[in-house]
Amino acid sequence: MDKSMCKYGRECYRKNPEHFKQFSHPADEELEEPPKKKPRTHCTDEPVRITDSSTAFFYFTKVRNIAPRFNEPTMAIGIKDLLSESVGDLVMSAQFNYVFDLPWLIQQYPEAKRSTPMLIVYGDQRETTLQLRRDAKLFPNITLFPARLEIMFGTHHSKMMFLRYKSGMRVIVHTANLIAKDWDQKTQGVWISPMFPSSNTTTRPSSYLSQPSSSTASHCTNFQHDLLEYLDAYGGSALNEWKKWIRNHDMSSARVRLIASVPGAHTGSSMHKWGHLKLRKVLSEFVSESGVDEHWPVVGQFSSIGSLGPGSNWLCAEWLQSLSSSFTTRGCLSQKNPDLKLIFPSVDNVRRSLEGYIAGGSIPYSVQNAQKQLYLKSYMCQWKAERTGRTHAAPHIKTYTRLSPDCLKALWFLVTSANLSKAAWGCFEKKGTQLKIRSYEIGVLFLPSDFSPAGTVFSLPSDKMSDSSDKSDSEVHLRCSPFDIPLTKYSAKDEPWVWNTQYHDPDRCGNMWTPPK
């Protein structure tokens, strides 16, 4: 018997199997599978084989209850895949993060590797420290290192893994907390380094870290130098062993640049080592603005918004100037003021998400800040990710880029832990002579020139997710965008999600939202 078309179409939020028996939906094969349908084994159980090549190792995390093709190993990866023995014979690891569930984390390691040495780097906050100390007593192989947080409202928000194997070492930069729900039904991003081989540093000159080898000089990114500088900022001796191992590995194959933040009032040359000024420095040195004008918008996509101030001075002057920096063909810094687009989940995006309103607990934007920053709504776009099957997987990923007006090209692409806040990116003080940063953050910046000597732009996926062969020598393919392009601006009825107010419209699970106290 023919089924009637569901009036909600693609946006249907129902989960009851009886509903699917009675109603049909457009593009049913791309909607979440009915709950009783068994997922394909190769999308959930088979470890992803990480192979080294010149490809940019950017992945999404796997999402439960979406169409299997969106969890294919070429596109998505799970935490057990990252730690799998198929990747390498793990000797030791370090986990940098904001929130930890240590018993859960241990279970993600292969059984044979659950007693290997593990360093946990976290923010030194009283409640966090007490819980981690209690949990760590169960695991004698775990060493805790509390990162200093001496500036009020700062956090240790960086999300990074060091994995040392018998055959080499990998660095992983990602956007997920080390708790079960962040690896289940949310959109997250993961960058995986190549396998860095060990190197005989005793035969190299002392200036080795800042000098590219002749074979990689065309795309040296100073990854190793910047990573060591970031670790030095923690102080103390707990990271000394890892700094030694990083020095003892050849990381010249890394084709991304680290963009990090560390707490402090940074002055002089240190101002341009961190936060938005580090991004400004790199873009102004390596990104050409030839053929680019203010109609190439800067796009920010994030899962939290801080207190930016009642006016747009920080957002549209200081911060935007950094993200729109480039080196023009005339050899001077561009001073153009580009368009700005901000992708942040609307209330309806959260309500219709796989988790329903519960997902909003990981998207902190307070009603107090929202009421002071009404100007933000004019820049806001909805979260939509049909091309990657993640429209209903609430975004915890954070990405920033600069797009062409036709949305076919990008000047650069950044995946990071940094949300839209002064605490994460830094803000000027003392008439611009000091950059104040409150939090630890880390991200990786993709530049076309680091993948091809002639590269000036990334070509973005079209309607088909396959690689495009019709591109010029100056274009480097970026295999996937976290969000759909062109972007969808908020309608007049759309409102940004705020997490500390009530919502009475039922979500897809039939629940209303009363914020936790």
N, C-alpha and C positions, 0 to 999 in steps of 0.2 A: 504494500500500500504506500502511495506517495506521501511523503511527510510535508507538512506546512513549513514555510520559511520562518525561522525565528526573527522576531521584530528587532532584536538587538544586533543581528548579523555578526560581523567580526568582533564586535565589542561585547558579545555575550559573556556574562560572568557566572553563569550557572555551572554547578558541578554534579547535580543529581543525574544519574544515568537515565532515569525515566524521561528527563527533559530531552536528551539526545535521541531517545527512541521516537519521540513525538515530533521533534522539529529538526529541520536541516539548517545548515549554516554555510555561507560562502567559504570556499577554500577550506573545507573541512580537514583536509590533510595537513593544513598548517596550524590548525588550532590544537590546543593541548589535548592529549589523548584521554579518552574516558578512563576513569580511575582504575577499572578492572583490567584494562589491556596491559599485558606484560610488555615492558620495554625490551627493545632489541639488546641482546647480550653484548654486542660489540660496542654499544654506546655507553654501557654502564660498568661492565666488569673487566673488559680487556684493557690492560695498561696501555697508555699512549706511548708509542716509540718516539722518543725525542731524538732526531737526527740532526747533526751539525751541517749547516750550509750557509750561504750568504743571505738567506732569508731573514727578515725581521721576525724574531720569535715572539710575536704578540698573539696571545690566546684569550678567549673568554673562559670562565669556569663553567663546568657542566651545570645544567639546570634540570631539575627533576620535573617530569610531566610536561615537557614540550616535545614537539615532533623530533624523532630520532635524528633526522638529517642535520639538525642544528647542534647536535652534540657529537658530530663526527670528529675523529682524532685530529684532523687537519685544522680544526676550528676551536675546539673546546678541550679543556683538561681539568681533571679533578686533583685534589690534594694527594690522594693515594697514588695517582699517576706521577706526580712530581717527586714523590719519595720512593717510588717503586724500585725494586732491585734490578729491573730491566734497564734502568737508566745508568746504574753503576753500583759498585760495591762501596756502600757508605761507611765512612770511618768516623765522622763527627759532623755536627751541624750547629748552626746558630739561628735563632728565631727572634727577629725584631718585630714588635707589634704593640698595639694599643690595648686590646682585650684578649685574654688567654683563657682557655679551658684546658688545663694541663692533662687531666685524665683522658679527655677526648683527643687531644693532640697526640699523645703517646700511641693511641689506637690507630692513628693514620699511618704510622710507620710500619714497615714490614715487621712481622713478629721477630725475626732474627736480628733486627736492628733497633729494637726498643730499649736496649740497654747501652747503646753507644752514647758517648758524651754529647750533651746538648746544653748550649748556653741560651738563656732566656733574657732578652733585653727589653725592659718595660719602664714605664714612667713611675718615678718614686712618689707615689701618692698613698696616703695612709691606708685607705680601705683596700686598694689594689695590692699593696705590699703584704698586708696581713693574710689575704686570701691566697696569694701565690705562695707564701711561706708555708701555709698549712698544706697546700696541695703538693708542693715540692718535696715535703718530707716522705711522700710515698714513693719517690723516684730518686734514688741515690745518684743516678747519672746526670741529673739536672743541676746546673749552676745558675743562680739568679744574679742578674746585674741591674740594679735600679739606676736609670738615667736621671741625672739631676734636673729638677724643675724648679728653678729659683725665681722665676717670674710668674706672678699671679695669672691664673687662667691658661697657663701653658699645659700641653699634653705631649706625651711621647706617641706620636701618631704614625711614625714611619712603619712600613710593612715590607719586610725584606727577609730573605733566607740566604744563608751561606751553607752550601752542601759540599763537603770535602770527601772525595772518593780516593781509592787507591790509585786510580788512573788520572786524577785531575780534580778540578773544582768548578762549581757553578755558583752564580749569583742569580737570585730570583727577586724581582721587584713586583709587588702585586698590590691589590686594593682591599683584601679581605681580612677581617679579624680572624683570629685562630679559635673560632667557635663554630659549632655545627651549623647554625642557621645561616651563616655567611657563605657557606659552600653548598647550599641546598637549592634555594629558589630565588636567588638574587643575581643580578648582572654584575660581574666582577671582571677585572682585567689582570692579566699576568704577562710579564716579560721574563723570558728565560734566556740566560746567557748561553753562548756556546760552551762546550767543555773546555775550560782553560787548562792547558797542560802545565805541568811543573817545569821550572826553568832553573838552570844553574846560575844563580845570581852572583856567586862568588867570582865569576869570570866577567861580569858586566861592570861598567863604570858607575860611579856613584850617581851620575846624572841620568841613569837609565829610566827612571820612572817618568821623567818629563820629556824623554826623547823617543820618538817613534822609530821602530826598526825600518830598514830600507824597504822591506817588502810590504809594509802597511802604512807608509808615510802618507799615501794619498787619502787615507781615511782615519788617521789617528784621532781619537776622541778624548784623550786624557782620562779615560775611564778609571784606570788603576790609580792614577795620581789623585783624582777627585774623590774616589772611594776611601783612600787612606786619609785624606784630609778630613772627610766627614767623620771617620772613626776617631781621629785625633780629638775632635771637638767634644767627645764624651768625657775625656780626661780619665784619670785612674789607670789601673793596670789590667783590668779584667779583659780587655780586648787585645792585649799585647800578642797573645798566641795567634789570634786570627789575623792581626796585622802582619805577623811574620809569614803566615801561609799565603796571604795575598801578595806580599812582596816576592814570594817564591814561586809564583805562577805567572805565566805569560798571558796577559789580558789584552794584547793588541788586537785580537779578533773582535772585540766588542765594538759594535757600530752604533752605539747610542751614547748620549752624553748625560751625565748625572746632573739633575737639578734638585738640590737639597736645601733644607732649612734647619738651622740649629738655634736654640734660644740665645738671646744676648742683645746688647746694644752695640751693633757693629759700626765701626768707623773706619775712615781711611780706605786702604785697599781691601780690607775685609768686607766692606759693604757689598762688593760685587762678587763675593764668593757664595752668597746665600740668597734664598728667596727670589722675589721677582726681579731683583737687580742681577742675579746670576743669569736668569733667563734673558734679561735685556742685553747683557754682555755677549752671550753666545749668539743670539739672533743678530745683533749689530755687527758681529764679526763674520758670520757664515751664511746669512740669508740675504739674497739679492732681492730688491724690490723693483727690479726692472719689469715694466709692464703691469705693475700692481698699483692700485689707487685705493681711495677710501671705501670703495664699494666692495673690497675684499674684507668681509667681516671677520673679526675675532670671535671665536665661539668658545664659551666655557660651559662645561657639563660637570655637575658635582652633586653631592648628596647632603650637603649641609651649608648653611649660610650663617655667618657671624654678624656681629654688630659693625656695620660699615659706616655708620654716621647718617644723620638726617639729610645730608646733601650728597651729591655724587662725586665730590672732589677726589676721594681716594680711588673710587672705582673707575671713573672716566678720565682721570688725569694721570695720577701716579701709576696705578696698576695697569691701565690700558696702554699707557705709553710704553711700558716694558713689553707687553705682549704684542705690540704692533711695531716693535723696533726691527730694523733691517739695515743693510749696508747698500746704499743706492749706487748706481753706476757712476755717480758724480763723486763718490768717495766720502760722503758725509752721512750723518745719521738722519733718517727720515723723521719729520715732525708732523706727519699727517695724522688726522684723527679719524680712525676707521669706524665703521658700524660695529655694534656690539650685540651679540645674541647669547642669551643665557638659557641653557637647558636644565630645567628643574621640574621634578614631578608635580603635577597639579593634584588637587584633592581627588579628582576622578581617576587619575593615573594610579594612585595608591589604592583607592577603593576597588578597582577592577584588577588589581595585581593578583598573582597566584596565592599570595599569603593574605590578601585582603588588608585591612587596616593595620594588622600586626607589622607589616612591612614598614609602616611609617615610624615605628620605634627606632629604626635605623636611619631615619632621614630627619635629623634634628634641625628644625628652624622654629624659633619661639615666636609666639604671637606678639610678644613685647617688641622684638626686633622688627617683625614684619610690619607692625603699625607705624614704626618710625621710618621705614624704608619703602614707602608705597611707590616710589619712582622705579623700583626694580621691575615691577610688573610690565612696564612698557618694553622691556628687553626680553621677556621670558617666552620660552618655547616649551611645548610639551615633550615628555619622554615618549618617543616612538622608535621601535626597533623591529619592524616587521621583517626586514631583510635577514636579520640574524635570529628571528624567532623569539626575541626577548622583550617585546612590548609589555608583556605582563610579568616579566621578571624584574622586580623593582631595582632601580639602579643604585648600587653602592660604589660603582666605578667612578673615577674622576679623570676627565680628559679635557685637553685644551688644544685648539688648532686655529689656523687661519685659512678660510675657504675662499675659492673664487666665487664670483656671483652666480655662475651656472652650476656650482657645487660639484664640478668634475675634477677639481684640482685642490691641493692643499700645499701651503708653503712649508709647514712643519706639523708635527703631531707629538703631544706630550701625554703620557699616562703617569699618574702620580697619586700620592696619598693626600695631597693638599686640596682642601675644599675652598670655597670662596670666603676667606676671612683674612683679616689683618694679622691675626695670630699665626696663621700658616705662611702667608706670603711676605709679611713684614710691612711696616709703614714708616714713613719719614718722620723724624723728630729733629729738633734744634735746627730749624731752617734748612732741612735737607742734608745736614752733615752727618746724620746718624740713621741707621735702619734698625728699628726695633722689631725683633721676632720673638714670639713666645713659645713656639712648638717645634718639635722635631718632625720633619717631613722628608720624603724622598720620592723621586720620580725619574723616569728616563725619557729623554727627548730624541725623537727621530728626525733627522735632517736628510733631505734627498742627496745632498753632496757627500754624505757619509756612506752612501750605498752605490753611488756612481760618480766618477770624476766630473761628468758633465751634468749631473743632476741639479735641477733648480726647483722642480715641483714634484709632488706626489700625484699620480693619477689615482682617482678614487673609484670604487666599484660602481658600476652602473646597475641597471635592474637585475642583470645576471651576476652571480657571485663569482664567476670564473675570471681568470686573469685576462686582461685586455692586451691583445697583440698589436692594436692600432694606436701606438703612442710614439712620440718623438724621442730622440736620444736624450733630451733634457728631462724626460719624465720617468720617475721611478714608481712602480706599482705598490700601493698600500693595500694589502689584500682585503681588509675589511674595516668598516667604520662602525663604532659602537652604536651609533644612532642613525636613523633614516635621514637621508637628504633628498630633496630640500627639506628644510626644517618647517615645523608646524607651529606658528605663533599661538599664544593663548587667545582664546575667544573672549568676548566681553564677559561671559559667565564663568570663565575659568579663574580659579584662585590657586596660588601656590599652597602646597601642603604645609601646615604648621602642626606640630606634634603635641602641643599642650592646650588643645581646645577640643570640644566635643563635636562628633559627627553622627547624625541620626539616620542618614540614608544607609540601608544595609549594604555591606560589602558582598563580594561574591560568595563568602562563606555564611552569609546571613547575619553577620555581627554588626553592631554599632561600635563607635569608638569613644571610650572614656579614658583620657590619658592617665597613665600611672602617676601616683603622687611621689 
